[in-house]
Amino acid sequence: MRTEVVMPQMGESVAEGTLTQWLKQIGERVERDEPLFEITTDKVDAEIPSPTDGILVEIRVQPGQTVEINHVVAILDTDGKITAAPEAEEKPAPNGANGASAPQVAAPVSAPKVETSGNESIEELRRTKSTPLVRKIAAEHGIQDISSIAGSGLSGRVTKQDIMEYIEAGKHVGGTTAARPAGKPIQPHHTPVDIGGRDRIEPLSPQRLAIARHMIASRQTSAHAQTVHEVDFTNVWAAKKAMSAEFADRGVRLTFTAFLIKAAAEALAAFPMVNSSLDGDHVIYRGDINIGMAVDQGESLIVPVIRNVDEMSLLGVARAVTDLAERARTKRLKPDEVKGGTFTLTNPGIFGSEFGVPIINQPQTAIMATGAIKKRVVVDQKTDAIMVRPTSIWCMSFDHRVVDGATADRFMLRMREVIENWQV
């Protein structure tokens, strides 16, 4: 029996992924859930497990190729037999030392024929068959008619590479294609860079490039506004010190992140507008509280999601934080573990920064950055007493189309109350 392996969707707004490495070769056996290949997207750089036991008999996507989600990347034979793929053709062995032939990678299936109902033209099909990512790029650059772009994908589909080459060539500037919606800002042109003799030029990695586009798209989508609060961590500092040994006995490392995620969950339950998404002119109030936490990966980052945080104890949250962070850094996250986030927490404070101003993780409504927790001189507002307290500066970015400043500040105040009044 032949089983198709597809490119998984690693996040709700992810439309494609780049396959970076095969961990198995044709003819090798793979067990269910054993890592089969690595991918990179704007949300994740991860190993993808095999969906079943079997032998890898066909590879359809080579390292470095970017394909849409659910695109077939390989075929497994679950009967344990290596059989030639129907699409593959016998090729003569290349001239070599012993005349031995290298294993052949089967060619992808041929593109299906385009059939129309009589009311649809090829150009209309190209438009409808473009990916959400392509349509988003088109909207960002004021391209209203995708059918004017020559598509190189299946059935004339306009791919990301097609539209990026079109834009880089400046073909979107002028004419009806470049007509932009009212109020849409004109995209800045690329400024040429003078290259020095000692400069080194390297292309952006696929994940870094995808992150760049995702962040630019978020800035152009949401009306970003921010609010900043300083929070006293005296009680949480004491609670962490008192409970760390107990948690360690259970094999769990207690971090400040666990306290922050629990506090965010309580505030999100009280202010569901912050736990929402905007779809056109409708607000979607999320039924679950799923908090994403940004994890540093050296040259990139990833945002695994802790689900239903409001139903978890502090111990459960701490265990999830430790587990997800470790597997994120070792590329062992599963596709579902980077999907479904309703709010994001990022902690640049671990590197000593006072605070950061984060960009909203679409399609969410808000994201919060926490600064370094360190001792600062503060003044008691009631007694004017000068004290030294461990504090952290928080900055929340929110979508002002959905959340007003007053709601954002009430949300932050609720989080502050939870942290500042924490009881062991």
NUZADREN-497083 format. One record per residue (C-alpha): residue number from 1; residue in three letters; x, y, z. Coordinates in steps of 0.5 Angstrom, whole numbers, plus 500, padded with zeros to 3 digits. Each point is the difference from the previous one (the first is absolute). Layout:
N
NODE    i   aa   xx   yy   zz
NODE  NUM  ala    X    Y    Z
...
//
This chain:
424
NODE    i   aa   xx   yy   zz
NODE    1  met  500  500  500
NODE    2  arg  503  507  498
NODE    3  thr  499  506  505
NODE    4  glu  501  507  498
NODE    5  val  504  505  504
NODE    6  val  498  507  500
NODE    7  met  503  507  502
NODE    8  pro  496  501  507
NODE    9  gln  497  507  501
NODE   10  met  504  503  506
NODE   11  gly  496  505  502
NODE   12  glu  493  503  498
NODE   13  ser  503  506  495
NODE   14  val  505  495  497
NODE   15  ala  499  498  493
NODE   16  glu  507  497  498
NODE   17  gly  506  497  503
NODE   18  thr  507  499  498
NODE   19  leu  503  493  500
NODE   20  thr  507  501  503
NODE   21  gln  503  493  501
NODE   22  trp  497  492  499
NODE   23  leu  502  496  506
NODE   24  lys  499  494  496
NODE   25  gln  502  497  493
NODE   26  ile  496  496  495
NODE   27  gly  500  493  502
NODE   28  glu  501  501  508
NODE   29  arg  495  498  505
NODE   30  val  496  505  504
NODE   31  glu  496  499  506
NODE   32  arg  494  504  502
NODE   33  asp  501  507  503
NODE   34  glu  508  499  498
NODE   35  pro  503  506  497
NODE   36  leu  499  500  493
NODE   37  phe  502  507  497
NODE   38  glu  501  507  503
NODE   39  ile  496  506  498
NODE   40  thr  501  508  501
NODE   41  thr  494  505  500
NODE   42  asp  499  507  503
NODE   43  lys  497  496  506
NODE   44  val  505  494  501
NODE   45  asp  506  497  498
NODE   46  ala  499  492  502
NODE   47  glu  500  493  499
NODE   48  ile  494  497  497
NODE   49  pro  498  493  502
NODE   50  ser  498  494  496
NODE   51  pro  493  499  500
NODE   52  thr  500  492  499
NODE   53  asp  505  495  500
NODE   54  gly  503  498  493
NODE   55  ile  506  501  495
NODE   56  leu  501  506  497
NODE   57  val  499  498  492
NODE   58  glu  499  507  497
NODE   59  ile  503  507  502
NODE   60  arg  496  506  496
NODE   61  val  503  506  503
NODE   62  gln  507  501  500
NODE   63  pro  504  504  506
NODE   64  gly  499  508  499
NODE   65  gln  494  499  496
NODE   66  thr  494  504  503
NODE   67  val  493  497  499
NODE   68  glu  493  501  502
NODE   69  ile  497  497  506
NODE   70  asn  497  493  499
NODE   71  his  504  499  494
NODE   72  val  503  493  499
NODE   73  val  507  500  502
NODE   74  ala  501  492  500
NODE   75  ile  497  494  500
NODE   76  leu  501  494  505
NODE   77  asp  499  493  499
NODE   78  thr  496  497  506
NODE   79  asp  501  493  497
NODE   80  gly  507  500  501
NODE   81  lys  502  499  493
NODE   82  ile  504  505  495
NODE   83  thr  496  500  494
NODE   84  ala  501  505  494
NODE   85  ala  495  506  501
NODE   86  pro  496  500  494
NODE   87  glu  502  507  498
NODE   88  ala  507  498  500
NODE   89  glu  504  499  494
NODE   90  glu  506  495  499
NODE   91  lys  506  504  498
NODE   92  pro  507  497  498
NODE   93  ala  505  500  505
NODE   94  pro  506  505  500
NODE   95  asn  507  499  498
NODE   96  gly  503  498  506
NODE   97  ala  506  496  503
NODE   98  asn  496  493  500
NODE   99  gly  494  502  496
NODE  100  ala  496  500  506
NODE  101  ser  493  505  500
NODE  102  ala  498  505  505
NODE  103  pro  493  499  503
NODE  104  gln  496  504  496
NODE  105  val  495  505  503
NODE  106  ala  493  499  497
NODE  107  ala  497  506  496
NODE  108  pro  494  504  502
NODE  109  val  494  498  497
NODE  110  ser  498  504  494
NODE  111  ala  496  506  501
NODE  112  pro  492  499  499
NODE  113  lys  497  503  494
NODE  114  val  496  506  501
NODE  115  glu  492  499  499
NODE  116  thr  495  506  500
NODE  117  ser  493  500  501
NODE  118  gly  499  504  494
NODE  119  asn  499  507  505
NODE  120  glu  507  500  502
NODE  121  ser  506  502  496
NODE  122  ile  508  498  501
NODE  123  glu  501  506  503
NODE  124  glu  495  500  505
NODE  125  leu  502  493  502
NODE  126  arg  507  503  501
NODE  127  arg  497  505  505
NODE  128  thr  496  495  504
NODE  129  lys  506  495  500
NODE  130  ser  505  504  503
NODE  131  thr  502  499  507
NODE  132  pro  497  505  506
NODE  133  leu  508  502  501
NODE  134  val  500  502  493
NODE  135  arg  493  504  500
NODE  136  lys  503  503  507
NODE  137  ile  506  502  496
NODE  138  ala  496  503  494
NODE  139  ala  496  504  505
NODE  140  glu  506  503  504
NODE  141  his  503  502  493
NODE  142  gly  493  503  497
NODE  143  ile  500  494  495
NODE  144  gln  492  499  499
NODE  145  asp  501  496  494
NODE  146  ile  504  494  501
NODE  147  ser  498  497  493
NODE  148  ser  504  505  497
NODE  149  ile  506  496  503
NODE  150  ala  503  494  496
NODE  151  gly  499  494  505
NODE  152  ser  505  494  500
NODE  153  gly  496  496  504
NODE  154  leu  496  494  499
NODE  155  ser  494  502  496
NODE  156  gly  503  507  499
NODE  157  arg  500  502  507
NODE  158  val  504  506  502
NODE  159  thr  505  498  505
NODE  160  lys  504  504  505
NODE  161  gln  506  500  496
NODE  162  asp  496  503  494
NODE  163  ile  497  506  504
NODE  164  met  506  501  503
NODE  165  glu  504  500  493
NODE  166  tyr  494  505  498
NODE  167  ile  501  505  505
NODE  168  glu  508  500  500
NODE  169  ala  499  501  493
NODE  170  gly  496  506  501
NODE  171  lys  494  498  496
NODE  172  his  495  502  505
NODE  173  val  502  507  500
NODE  174  gly  495  504  496
NODE  175  gly  494  497  496
NODE  176  thr  494  497  502
NODE  177  thr  503  494  504
NODE  178  ala  504  505  504
NODE  179  ala  493  504  502
NODE  180  arg  500  500  508
NODE  181  pro  494  500  504
NODE  182  ala  498  507  503
NODE  183  gly  505  501  506
NODE  184  lys  505  495  499
NODE  185  pro  507  502  501
NODE  186  ile  505  500  494
NODE  187  gln  505  495  501
NODE  188  pro  507  503  501
NODE  189  his  505  498  494
NODE  190  his  506  496  502
NODE  191  thr  506  505  501
NODE  192  pro  506  497  497
NODE  193  val  506  499  504
NODE  194  asp  507  501  499
NODE  195  ile  504  494  501
NODE  196  gly  507  501  503
NODE  197  gly  506  495  498
NODE  198  arg  500  497  507
NODE  199  asp  492  499  500
NODE  200  arg  497  493  500
NODE  201  ile  494  499  497
NODE  202  glu  495  494  502
NODE  203  pro  493  499  498
NODE  204  leu  495  500  506
NODE  205  ser  498  493  502
NODE  206  pro  493  497  498
NODE  207  gln  498  501  507
NODE  208  arg  503  507  501
NODE  209  leu  497  502  493
NODE  210  ala  493  498  502
NODE  211  ile  500  503  507
NODE  212  ala  502  507  496
NODE  213  arg  494  499  496
NODE  214  his  495  498  505
NODE  215  met  503  506  505
NODE  216  ile  499  505  494
NODE  217  ala  493  497  499
NODE  218  ser  498  501  507
NODE  219  arg  502  507  500
NODE  220  gln  496  501  494
NODE  221  thr  494  496  503
NODE  222  ser  499  502  507
NODE  223  ala  499  507  503
NODE  224  his  506  499  505
NODE  225  ala  500  504  506
NODE  226  gln  503  499  507
NODE  227  thr  500  501  507
NODE  228  val  506  499  505
NODE  229  his  499  498  508
NODE  230  glu  505  499  505
NODE  231  val  499  494  505
NODE  232  asp  502  498  507
NODE  233  phe  502  493  500
NODE  234  thr  502  500  507
NODE  235  asn  494  494  502
NODE  236  val  502  496  494
NODE  237  trp  507  500  501
NODE  238  ala  499  498  507
NODE  239  ala  495  494  497
NODE  240  lys  505  498  495
NODE  241  lys  505  499  506
NODE  242  ala  496  497  504
NODE  243  met  497  495  495
NODE  244  ser  506  498  496
NODE  245  ala  502  494  504
NODE  246  glu  494  497  500
NODE  247  phe  499  501  492
NODE  248  ala  507  497  499
NODE  249  asp  498  494  504
NODE  250  arg  495  499  495
NODE  251  gly  505  501  494
NODE  252  val  497  507  498
NODE  253  arg  504  506  500
NODE  254  leu  496  506  503
NODE  255  thr  501  507  496
NODE  256  phe  497  506  500
NODE  257  thr  497  499  493
NODE  258  ala  495  495  503
NODE  259  phe  498  505  505
NODE  260  leu  499  505  494
NODE  261  ile  496  495  496
NODE  262  lys  495  499  506
NODE  263  ala  499  507  501
NODE  264  ala  499  501  493
NODE  265  ala  495  495  500
NODE  266  glu  496  503  505
NODE  267  ala  500  507  497
NODE  268  leu  498  497  493
NODE  269  ala  494  496  504
NODE  270  ala  498  507  503
NODE  271  phe  501  504  493
NODE  272  pro  498  495  494
NODE  273  met  501  506  495
NODE  274  val  507  499  501
NODE  275  asn  500  493  499
NODE  276  ser  496  501  493
NODE  277  ser  502  501  493
NODE  278  leu  497  504  494
NODE  279  asp  497  497  494
NODE  280  gly  498  506  495
NODE  281  asp  494  504  504
NODE  282  his  499  494  505
NODE  283  val  504  499  507
NODE  284  ile  501  492  502
NODE  285  tyr  500  499  507
NODE  286  arg  504  494  501
NODE  287  gly  497  495  505
NODE  288  asp  507  497  502
NODE  289  ile  506  504  503
NODE  290  asn  506  497  496
NODE  291  ile  506  504  502
NODE  292  gly  506  500  495
NODE  293  met  507  501  503
NODE  294  ala  506  503  496
NODE  295  val  506  495  500
NODE  296  asp  507  502  498
NODE  297  gln  503  496  495
NODE  298  gly  507  504  499
NODE  299  glu  499  503  493
NODE  300  ser  492  499  501
NODE  301  leu  494  499  504
NODE  302  ile  494  496  501
NODE  303  val  494  500  503
NODE  304  pro  497  494  503
NODE  305  val  493  500  503
NODE  306  ile  498  498  507
NODE  307  arg  492  498  499
NODE  308  asn  495  501  505
NODE  309  val  504  504  505
NODE  310  asp  494  502  505
NODE  311  glu  499  493  501
NODE  312  met  507  498  503
NODE  313  ser  504  501  506
NODE  314  leu  506  504  501
NODE  315  leu  504  493  500
NODE  316  gly  496  498  494
NODE  317  val  502  506  496
NODE  318  ala  507  500  503
NODE  319  arg  501  493  497
NODE  320  ala  497  502  493
NODE  321  val  505  506  500
NODE  322  thr  506  496  501
NODE  323  asp  498  494  495
NODE  324  leu  498  505  495
NODE  325  ala  506  504  500
NODE  326  glu  505  494  500
NODE  327  arg  497  497  494
NODE  328  ala  499  506  497
NODE  329  arg  508  501  500
NODE  330  thr  501  493  498
NODE  331  lys  495  501  494
NODE  332  arg  495  494  503
NODE  333  leu  494  504  500
NODE  334  lys  494  497  497
NODE  335  pro  496  504  495
NODE  336  asp  494  501  504
NODE  337  glu  504  503  506
NODE  338  val  501  507  496
NODE  339  lys  493  500  498
NODE  340  gly  494  504  503
NODE  341  gly  503  505  504
NODE  342  thr  495  505  503
NODE  343  phe  506  505  503
NODE  344  thr  507  500  500
NODE  345  leu  505  501  506
NODE  346  thr  507  502  498
NODE  347  asn  506  501  505
NODE  348  pro  506  504  498
NODE  349  gly  501  502  507
NODE  350  ile  504  493  500
NODE  351  phe  506  504  496
NODE  352  gly  500  506  505
NODE  353  ser  495  505  496
NODE  354  glu  496  505  504
NODE  355  phe  494  498  495
NODE  356  gly  498  499  493
NODE  357  val  495  502  495
NODE  358  pro  497  494  497
NODE  359  ile  497  499  493
NODE  360  ile  493  497  501
NODE  361  asn  500  492  498
NODE  362  gln  494  500  495
NODE  363  pro  495  498  500
NODE  364  gln  500  502  507
NODE  365  thr  498  507  503
NODE  366  ala  505  501  505
NODE  367  ile  507  498  503
NODE  368  met  504  501  506
NODE  369  ala  508  501  501
NODE  370  thr  503  500  507
NODE  371  gly  506  503  502
NODE  372  ala  506  498  505
NODE  373  ile  497  498  507
NODE  374  lys  506  504  504
NODE  375  lys  500  504  506
NODE  376  arg  498  508  499
NODE  377  val  499  506  504
NODE  378  val  493  501  501
NODE  379  val  496  505  504
NODE  380  asp  493  498  504
NODE  381  gln  495  504  497
NODE  382  lys  496  500  507
NODE  383  thr  506  502  505
NODE  384  asp  505  503  495
NODE  385  ala  505  494  503
NODE  386  ile  506  499  496
NODE  387  met  501  492  499
NODE  388  val  504  495  496
NODE  389  arg  495  495  497
NODE  390  pro  501  495  494
NODE  391  thr  496  503  494
NODE  392  ser  499  498  493
NODE  393  ile  497  505  494
NODE  394  trp  495  497  496
NODE  395  cys  498  503  493
NODE  396  met  494  497  497
NODE  397  ser  498  502  492
NODE  398  phe  493  499  498
NODE  399  asp  496  501  494
NODE  400  his  496  507  501
NODE  401  arg  495  498  495
NODE  402  val  497  495  505
NODE  403  val  503  502  507
NODE  404  asp  500  507  503
NODE  405  gly  505  503  504
NODE  406  ala  496  499  507
NODE  407  thr  498  493  498
NODE  408  ala  508  498  499
NODE  409  asp  502  504  507
NODE  410  arg  494  496  504
NODE  411  phe  503  494  497
NODE  412  met  507  502  502
NODE  413  leu  498  502  507
NODE  414  arg  496  493  501
NODE  415  met  507  497  498
NODE  416  arg  503  504  505
NODE  417  glu  496  499  506
NODE  418  val  501  492  499
NODE  419  ile  507  501  500
NODE  420  glu  501  505  505
NODE  421  asn  495  496  505
NODE  422  trp  502  493  499
NODE  423  gln  500  496  506
NODE  424  val  504  494  501
//
